[in-house]
Every structure is written in C-alpha cells, then in structure tokens.
Amino acid sequence: MNKFLAVLTLSVAILSAAPLKVDSSLEMLDGFKYETPQGRQMKIPKKTKLVIVAFEKDTGALVNDYLDKQSPFYLLKNNSIFIADINKMPSIVTSMFALPKLQKYKHLIYLHYSDKLQEIVPNKEQKITLLRFENSKIKEISFISTVQELKTAIEK
C-alpha cells in the first residue's frame, strides 16, 4: 500500500511538474517510462552525473554517431546516460526503421515515447540538452550542438 501511494504521489507530481531547473532532483526524471531499443524497461541510476537528452532526429544522430565510436561502457564509466525522446516519430517509422537501426548500437539508449518529458526538460531547437547532477540534484543545465562539446561534457 505504501509503495502504491508513493508511486501515485510521484506520478501526480510529475504530471503537474514545472520544468526542471537548477536544484531539481534526479527523482523528477524517475517517474517517466524509458526502455531500450530492445524493449527492456530502464530506470535512471542514482549515481548518474550527466543526462544527455535529444529531442530531434539530427541531435540524436549526433549523439549516437559519437557514442558508437566509443567503448560500450563509455557512458557507464562516466556516470552518464543518453535519453532519446522519440515521441514525435510516427509509430510505423519507429517500428520499421528507427528501432532496427537503434538496436545495432552497442551503447545504452534510453528511449522515451511520451511528450511529457519534453514538457519538463528544457530544450532548444537543434540542441542537445545536458543535465549535470551533483548529489542527485541538477547543478547545471546547458545546450550543445557539436561532438567536441559532447565529448567535453561526458568526460568532465
């Protein structure tokens, strides 16, 4: 019963949540549903230091192209995760083209299918959102658009 109330409270808080900002808790991202391209449900690790979020095809491709050249454990080693918000993609395109391509990557991708994430995670057109965490609180929100900026952010 207590778990049910906690989940219900967290769900209501997320659905009515204001946009993330500095000092927001990592837990605000926990109430969303994420899965790998293979369909495995994922949760955000508590020790995460950097969350990389792409809301568009081109920004997601930039992140995937860079990560594909790294070790499969590159993100894990750097306490980072990559979330690709694909809610705008038509489901037929997702199932026929995107998922088969994404399944070939060796790095971990957290897929998000609902528009709710875009409502709370700050984003800018043609930019990748970076959420840097310290002690499970957002310390910095930034936006990048180059591979060099991505590399620097992950290895910081």
C-alpha positions in Angstrom: 0.0 0.0 0.0 2.8 2.4 0.9 4.6 1.7 -2.4 1.3 2.4 -4.3 0.9 5.7 -2.5 4.5 6.7 -3.2 4.1 5.8 -6.9 0.8 7.7 -7.1 2.3 10.8 -5.5 5.3 10.8 -7.7 3.2 10.3 -10.8 0.9 13.2 -9.9 3.9 15.4 -9.1 5.5 14.6 -12.5 2.3 15.1 -14.5 1.9 18.5 -12.9 5.6 19.3 -12.6 7.1 22.6 -13.6 10.2 22.5 -15.9 13.4 21.2 -14.4 15.8 23.8 -13.1 19.0 24.0 -11.1 18.5 22.2 -7.8 15.7 20.0 -9.2 16.0 16.4 -8.0 17.1 13.5 -10.2 14.0 11.7 -9.0 11.9 14.0 -11.2 13.1 12.0 -14.1 12.4 8.7 -12.4 8.6 8.7 -13.0 9.0 8.6 -16.7 9.0 5.3 -18.7 12.2 4.5 -20.5 13.1 1.4 -22.5 16.0 0.3 -24.6 15.6 -0.3 -28.3 15.3 -4.0 -27.4 12.3 -3.2 -25.2 13.9 -3.6 -21.8 12.5 -1.2 -19.1 15.1 1.1 -17.7 15.4 3.3 -14.6 17.9 6.1 -14.2 20.8 5.1 -11.9 21.1 7.1 -8.7 24.8 7.8 -9.3 24.1 9.5 -12.6 26.2 12.6 -13.1 25.1 13.6 -16.6 21.9 13.1 -18.5 22.1 13.7 -22.3 18.7 14.3 -23.9 18.0 14.6 -27.6 14.5 15.6 -28.8 15.2 15.6 -32.6 16.4 13.1 -35.2 19.6 15.1 -36.0 20.7 15.7 -32.4 20.0 12.1 -31.6 22.1 11.0 -34.6 25.0 13.3 -33.5 25.0 11.6 -30.0 24.6 8.1 -31.4 27.4 8.6 -34.0 29.8 9.8 -31.3 28.9 7.1 -28.8 29.1 4.4 -31.5 32.9 5.1 -31.8 33.4 4.7 -28.0 33.6 1.7 -25.8 30.2 0.1 -25.0 30.8 1.1 -21.4 31.8 4.7 -22.1 28.6 6.3 -20.7 28.6 3.9 -17.7 32.2 4.7 -16.9 31.4 8.4 -17.0 28.2 8.1 -14.9 26.2 9.3 -17.9 23.0 8.2 -19.7 21.6 9.1 -23.1 17.8 9.7 -23.4 16.3 9.9 -26.9 12.8 11.3 -26.8 11.1 9.9 -29.9 7.6 10.8 -29.2 7.2 12.9 -32.4 8.2 9.9 -34.6 5.3 8.1 -36.2 4.9 4.6 -34.7 5.2 2.9 -38.1 8.5 4.7 -38.7 9.7 3.8 -35.2 9.0 0.1 -35.5 10.0 -0.4 -39.2 13.1 1.8 -39.4 14.3 3.5 -36.2 14.2 0.6 -33.7 16.1 -1.8 -36.0 18.8 0.8 -36.5 19.0 1.7 -32.8 19.2 -2.0 -31.8 22.6 -2.2 -33.7 24.3 0.4 -31.4 26.5 -1.1 -28.7 25.8 1.8 -26.2 22.8 2.0 -24.0 20.0 4.3 -25.2 17.0 5.2 -23.0 14.0 5.7 -25.3 11.1 7.8 -24.3 7.8 7.7 -26.2 5.6 10.3 -24.5 5.5 14.1 -24.9 5.6 14.5 -21.1 9.4 14.5 -20.9 9.6 17.4 -23.4 7.3 19.4 -21.1 9.7 19.4 -18.1 13.2 19.0 -19.6 14.4 22.3 -21.0 15.1 22.1 -24.7 16.1 24.2 -27.7 15.7 23.5 -31.4 18.7 21.7 -32.9 20.4 21.5 -29.5 21.2 18.6 -27.2 20.2 19.2 -23.6 22.7 18.4 -20.9 21.6 18.0 -17.3 24.6 17.8 -14.9 23.9 16.3 -11.5 25.7 16.6 -8.2 24.3 14.7 -5.2 21.2 13.8 -7.2 20.4 17.5 -7.8 20.7 19.4 -11.0 23.8 21.6 -10.8 23.8 22.9 -14.4 21.6 22.8 -17.5 23.2 23.5 -20.8 22.7 23.1 -24.5 25.2 21.9 -27.0 25.4 21.1 -30.7 28.8 19.7 -31.5 30.7 16.4 -31.0 33.5 18.3 -29.2 31.1 19.8 -26.7 29.5 16.4 -26.1 32.9 14.7 -25.5 34.0 17.5 -23.1 30.7 17.3 -21.2 30.8 13.5 -20.8 34.5 13.4 -19.8 34.2 16.4 -17.4 
